[in-house]
Amino acid sequence: MCGVAACSWRPFIGRAPSLYRNVEGWSEGGHAGFGFARLSFPDASGDAIVRPMRDLFEAGSALRRLSDDDRAAIARSGHRRTFRPGQTVLKEGAAGDGMFVVQTGEVALRLPYGEPIVLGPGTYFGELSFINPDHPRSADVIARTSTELLELDQGSIAALQRTHPQVLLKLVRRTCAFLVDKETSLVSALRVKNAELEQTLDFLRRTREELDYQELLAQTDGLTGLYNRRCLDEQLPKFIRRTEGVGLVMVDLDHFKPVNDTLGHPAGDLVLCGVARVLRRHVRRTDLPVRLGGDEFCVVFNDVDEAQGRRRAEDLRAGIEVMPQPGQDHGILVTASMGGAIYERGEAVEAFVERADAVLYEAKRAGRNCLRWAR
């Protein structure tokens, strides 16, 4: 349900097969892998294979660029290098373990046939050698003008993973998406299925599945298994855009601190997990149950009016009140104060959340273990 997460790069690299030279560097952000000279062409010129690939690269060039924010993040992890016009950036056959982002100027990718492909600021190339170190470069890249490039080596992986994991993930996902999405065009253009290429594509599919799993983990609360605040921040605007009748119920547990103080944090964790079970039991697949942190939770209801939202929130409150609790034998009963609201058309997301929060505190002041609803 939720997207974007930090991922561990090394497990994917460790399982990578030997990547086929033909696909080095294909991505949405630019191109530096193009080993067509190593293919057995069906005709003398090889143009029947090279031209479809060139068309794929150039047709979506506007989509294969890094945003200014991504370039700024990468700049803090990479190394700036300058090249004179005509100077070689990459040499065919040379081992490589890094990728390059064009900052200023232009570089030319020299394919075996036809005119070179020119890349300008914001594009990148060589990313599969970044993923699979020591993979041989399969074409020459030459600076066309005075050019400044940002080089990302293996040390940059660790730096990006610490500071901007979303950018690192985006680089991998773009590489995977471009290769997988263009598989059909690639295979028909090559006319024969290459076994090593099929292994590479299979690896990329599995990598994308693992990245999706990592995204899910990054937006899931580790203790309760509910979604976390990061997921709420991403998904609530999407709920509002795609559906009518979005309800938000803020939940704050009553008398939770005495459980921790008297029985210890393990007992408090049992209470939190119990609340999570109640929330999961009372929501639909289209709803979003969230642990915001500490003893604060919320639920986003999809496609409800005020009466339905109130009724479902009351079910949650009652379920928490009667659930088994470790503090019951010590006279400590954890309950829940709740504040709910229905989204009003044109309302800012922040204002929507603030309305639900405000009536939550009304519930606290009204004696706790009750629901108040925003008008």
C-alpha positions in Angstrom: 0.0 0.0 0.0 2.8 2.4 0.8 5.8 3.3 -1.2 9.3 4.4 -0.8 11.7 2.9 1.7 15.3 2.6 2.6 16.7 -0.7 1.3 19.8 -2.8 1.9 21.8 -2.7 -1.4 24.3 -5.5 -0.7 21.9 -8.5 -0.7 20.9 -7.7 -4.3 24.4 -7.2 -5.5 25.5 -10.5 -3.8 22.9 -12.5 -5.8 23.4 -10.7 -9.1 24.4 -13.0 -12.1 27.0 -11.9 -14.5 25.2 -9.1 -16.2 25.0 -9.2 -20.0 27.1 -6.5 -21.7 24.1 -5.5 -23.9 22.1 -4.0 -21.0 24.7 -2.1 -19.1 23.4 1.4 -18.3 19.9 1.2 -19.6 17.7 3.4 -17.4 15.2 6.2 -17.3 18.0 8.6 -16.5 20.4 8.1 -19.4 22.5 5.4 -21.1 26.0 4.1 -20.9 25.7 0.4 -21.7 25.4 -0.7 -25.2 27.4 -3.7 -26.1 25.8 -4.3 -29.5 29.2 -4.9 -31.2 29.3 -8.3 -29.4 26.1 -9.5 -31.0 25.8 -11.7 -34.1 23.8 -9.5 -36.3 21.3 -11.0 -38.8 22.3 -8.6 -41.5 25.5 -6.9 -42.5 24.8 -3.6 -41.0 23.3 -4.6 -37.6 20.9 -1.7 -38.0 17.9 -3.9 -37.6 18.8 -4.4 -33.9 20.6 -1.2 -33.1 17.9 1.2 -34.4 15.0 -0.1 -32.2 17.2 0.2 -29.2 18.2 3.8 -30.2 14.6 4.7 -30.6 13.8 3.4 -27.1 16.5 5.5 -25.6 15.8 8.7 -27.4 12.0 8.6 -27.3 11.8 8.8 -23.5 14.8 11.0 -22.9 12.7 13.7 -21.1 11.7 11.0 -18.6 15.2 9.7 -18.0 16.4 12.7 -16.0 17.1 13.2 -12.3 15.2 15.9 -10.5 17.1 18.9 -9.1 16.6 17.6 -5.6 17.9 14.1 -6.5 20.9 15.7 -8.2 21.6 17.8 -5.1 21.4 14.7 -2.8 23.7 12.7 -5.1 26.2 15.7 -5.2 26.8 15.3 -1.5 27.8 11.7 -1.9 29.7 11.8 -5.2 33.0 13.1 -6.6 33.1 15.9 -9.1 35.2 15.4 -12.2 35.8 17.6 -15.2 36.6 16.6 -18.8 37.9 18.6 -21.8 36.1 18.4 -25.1 37.1 15.1 -26.8 38.4 13.5 -23.6 37.4 9.9 -22.9 35.1 9.3 -19.9 34.6 5.6 -20.3 36.5 3.1 -22.4 35.0 0.1 -23.9 36.1 -3.1 -22.2 37.4 -1.3 -19.1 36.3 -2.6 -15.7 34.0 -0.2 -13.9 32.3 0.1 -10.5 30.7 3.5 -10.7 28.1 5.6 -12.5 28.1 9.2 -13.7 25.6 12.1 -13.6 26.0 14.9 -16.1 26.2 18.2 -14.2 27.1 20.5 -17.0 28.1 20.1 -20.6 27.4 17.0 -22.8 28.8 13.5 -23.4 28.4 11.3 -26.5 27.7 7.6 -26.3 29.3 5.9 -29.3 27.1 3.0 -30.4 28.4 0.6 -33.0 26.1 2.1 -35.7 24.7 5.5 -36.5 25.3 8.8 -34.8 26.3 9.0 -31.2 23.6 9.5 -28.5 24.1 12.8 -26.7 23.4 13.2 -23.0 23.1 16.5 -21.2 22.7 17.8 -17.7 20.5 15.7 -15.4 21.0 12.4 -17.2 23.1 9.5 -15.9 24.9 6.5 -17.3 26.9 3.4 -16.2 24.6 2.5 -13.4 24.7 -1.3 -13.9 28.5 -1.2 -13.2 27.5 0.7 -10.1 25.2 -2.2 -9.1 27.6 -5.0 -10.3 31.2 -3.8 -9.7 33.9 -4.6 -12.2 31.4 -5.2 -15.0 33.2 -4.3 -18.2 32.1 -1.1 -20.0 30.7 -1.9 -23.3 31.0 1.3 -25.2 33.1 4.5 -25.3 31.8 7.7 -23.7 33.4 10.9 -24.9 33.0 14.5 -23.6 31.5 16.6 -26.4 32.1 19.9 -24.6 33.8 21.1 -21.4 31.9 18.8 -19.1 31.5 18.3 -15.3 30.4 14.9 -14.2 29.5 13.6 -10.7 31.0 10.2 -10.2 29.4 7.7 -7.8 31.6 4.9 -6.7 31.0 2.0 -4.2 31.7 4.3 -1.3 28.8 6.5 -2.5 26.4 3.6 -1.9 27.0 3.7 1.8 26.8 7.5 2.0 23.5 7.6 0.0 22.1 4.8 2.1 22.7 6.8 5.3 21.6 10.2 4.1 19.2 9.8 1.1 18.0 6.1 0.9 15.0 7.2 -1.2 17.4 8.5 -3.9 19.4 5.3 -3.9 16.2 3.3 -4.2 15.0 5.4 -7.0 18.2 4.7 -9.0 17.7 1.0 -8.6 14.0 1.1 -9.3 14.5 3.2 -12.5 17.1 0.8 -13.8 14.9 -2.2 -13.0 11.7 -0.6 -14.4 13.3 0.4 -17.7 14.8 -3.0 -18.3 11.8 -5.0 -17.4 9.3 -2.7 -19.1 11.3 -2.8 -22.3 11.9 -6.6 -22.3 9.4 -7.3 -25.1 10.9 -4.7 -27.4 14.4 -5.8 -26.6 13.7 -9.5 -27.3 11.9 -8.9 -30.5 14.7 -6.6 -31.7 17.4 -9.1 -30.9 15.2 -11.9 -32.5 16.8 -14.6 -30.4 16.6 -15.0 -26.6 19.9 -14.8 -25.0 20.2 -17.1 -22.0 22.4 -14.7 -20.1 20.1 -11.8 -20.8 17.1 -13.8 -19.5 19.1 -14.4 -16.3 19.7 -10.7 -15.9 16.0 -9.8 -16.5 15.0 -12.5 -14.0 17.4 -11.0 -11.4 16.0 -7.6 -12.0 12.4 -8.8 -11.5 13.3 -10.5 -8.2 15.2 -7.3 -7.2 12.1 -5.2 -7.8 10.0 -7.6 -5.7 12.5 -7.4 -2.9 12.6 -3.6 -3.1 8.8 -3.5 -2.9 9.0 -5.7 0.3 11.7 -3.3 1.7 9.4 -0.4 1.0 6.6 -2.1 2.9 8.9 -2.7 5.9 10.1 0.9 5.9 6.5 2.1 6.3 5.4 -0.5 8.9 5.6 -0.1 12.7 8.1 -2.7 13.9 6.2 -3.5 17.2 2.6 -3.7 16.2 2.8 -4.4 12.4 0.5 -1.5 11.7 1.5 1.2 9.2 3.5 4.1 10.6 3.4 7.9 10.5 5.5 8.0 7.4 3.0 5.9 5.6 0.1 8.1 6.8 1.9 11.2 5.5 2.2 9.6 2.1 -1.2 7.9 1.9 -3.7 10.3 3.4 -3.4 12.8 0.5 -4.0 9.9 -1.9 -7.1 8.8 0.0 -8.5 12.3 -0.3 -7.8 12.5 -4.0 -9.2 9.2 -5.0 -12.4 8.8 -2.9 -15.3 10.5 -1.4 -16.1 10.2 2.3 -12.7 10.0 4.0 -12.9 9.7 7.8 -10.0 10.1 10.2 -10.1 8.9 13.8 -7.3 9.9 16.1 -6.8 7.5 19.1 -4.9 8.3 22.3 -4.7 5.6 25.0 -5.8 6.5 28.6 -3.9 5.3 31.6 -1.1 3.7 29.5 1.8 5.3 31.4 0.9 3.5 34.7 1.2 0.2 32.9 4.8 1.0 31.9 5.6 2.5 35.3 4.1 -0.4 37.4 4.5 -3.5 35.2 7.4 -2.5 32.9 7.7 -1.8 29.2 7.1 -5.5 28.1 3.6 -5.2 29.6 3.2 -1.9 27.8 4.2 -3.5 24.6 1.5 -6.2 25.1 -1.1 -3.5 25.5 0.1 -1.8 22.3 -0.1 -5.0 20.3 -3.5 -5.7 21.8 -4.7 -2.4 20.5 -3.3 -3.1 17.1 -5.2 -6.4 17.0 -8.4 -4.6 17.8 -7.8 -2.0 15.0 -7.0 -4.7 12.5 -10.1 -6.6 13.4 -12.4 -3.6 12.9 -11.0 -2.1 9.7 -11.6 -3.1 6.1 -8.8 -3.8 3.6 -9.4 -0.4 2.1 -8.8 1.4 5.4 -5.5 2.4 6.9 -4.7 1.6 10.6 -1.6 3.5 11.8 0.5 3.6 14.9 1.7 7.2 15.1 4.2 6.5 18.0 4.1 5.8 21.7 0.4 5.3 22.7 -1.0 7.2 19.8 -2.8 5.6 16.9 -5.2 6.6 14.1 -7.4 5.0 11.5 -8.2 6.4 8.0 -11.7 5.2 7.0 -12.4 4.9 3.3 -15.8 5.7 1.8 -17.8 6.6 5.0 -20.2 9.3 6.1 -20.3 10.8 9.6 -22.8 8.2 11.0 -20.7 5.3 9.7 -17.5 6.8 10.9 -18.9 7.4 14.4 -20.3 3.8 14.6 -17.0 2.2 13.5 -15.0 4.4 15.8 -17.2 3.5 18.7 -16.7 -0.2 17.8 -12.9 0.4 18.1 -13.2 2.2 21.4 -15.4 -0.6 22.9 -13.1 -3.2 21.6 -10.1 -1.6 23.3 -12.0 -1.3 26.6 -12.8 -5.0 26.8 -9.6 -6.5 25.3 -7.4 -8.6 27.7 -4.9 -6.5 29.5 -1.9 -7.3 31.7 -2.8 -4.4 34.1 -6.3 -5.6 35.0 -5.2 -7.6 38.0 -3.5 -4.5 39.3 -6.4 -2.2 38.8 -5.0 -0.6 35.7 -7.4 -0.5 32.8 -6.3 1.1 29.5 -9.0 2.7 27.5 -9.0 5.0 24.5 -10.0 8.6 23.9 -10.9 9.4 20.3 -11.5 12.3 18.0 -12.9 11.9 14.5 -13.6 14.0 11.4 -14.9 13.7 7.9 -12.8 15.4 5.2 -14.4 18.5 3.8 -13.9 19.3 0.1 -11.1 21.8 -0.5 -9.7 21.4 3.0 -5.9 21.2 3.5 -4.7 17.9 4.7 -3.1 19.6 7.7 -6.3 21.3 8.7 -8.2 17.9 8.4 -5.7 16.3 10.8 -5.9 19.3 13.2 -9.7 19.1 13.4 -9.6 15.4 14.4 -6.8 16.2 16.9 -8.7 19.1 18.4 -11.8 16.9 19.2 -9.5 14.2 20.5 -8.4 16.6 23.3 -12.1 17.4 23.9 -12.6 13.7 24.6 -9.7 13.7 27.0 -11.2 16.7 28.9 -14.6 15.1 28.9 -13.4 12.2 31.1 -11.6 10.0 28.6 -12.8 6.6 27.2 -15.1 8.4 24.8 -15.4 9.7 21.2 -15.9 13.3 20.1 -16.6 14.2 16.5 -15.7 17.4 14.7 -18.5 19.5 13.2 
